[in-house]
Amino acid sequence: MCGRYATTRSAADLSALFEAYDDTVGALAPDYNVAPTDPAPIVRMSQSAGGRVLTAARWGLVPPWAKDAKGAARMINARAETVASSSAYSSSFAKRRCLVPIDGWYEWVRRPDGRKQAYFMTPAHGSVLALAGIWAPWSDRLTYSVVTTAAIGDLALVHDRMPLLLPWQRWAAWLESEAEPEALLAAPSDEFLAELEIRPVGPAVGDVRNDGPDLVRRAPETVPLPARRMSRSN
């Protein structure tokens, strides 16, 4: 986790939701199947803009000191347990944190018989999700990673890791605070997680060439997960 997600809101909608200046200059389009190294929106602080900025960046952080971007696809996730101390991520965690706005993310559950079931984790009521992220400039682009943590609650039925989800009350602190890492990296509350839907979806999302709203539509579960508490819409 996290290896694929959807972000389909327009730049105008995202800039309004996050109270951020839109600096995407038409570089964004709805994407139901964001994959490593793809461009996607992030929200970051900008001294020149005097506040939050919505920017297009490439998924897969490339440290400023890297000689090339060959390792970007392996740098899409930064573990919360080591992000503050890792040589690749610590500078960004200290100075360049960002929010990654998404509709939801995908995970695959593999059964003992080899079958796989894709799931889409998304707010049951359709609100935006903000993932904790870090960013870095490299060459002529901005790059970013999603911070991940140990899965809790019903999300642990799908995968042992999950993105660090930030409710809106924590957005400002993540972007601007100099609080201790433990406070910034705290897991979301049970109440916040209870608003998520674990939605079974079809296998088409497994091919990065596929895109479109059909990818996030509910599909039959080949082998259902154990009973869970999270809300599930029809």
Order of alpha helices (4+ residues) and beta strands (2+ residues): beta-alpha-beta-beta-beta-beta-beta-alpha-beta-beta-beta-beta-beta-beta-alpha-alpha-alpha-beta
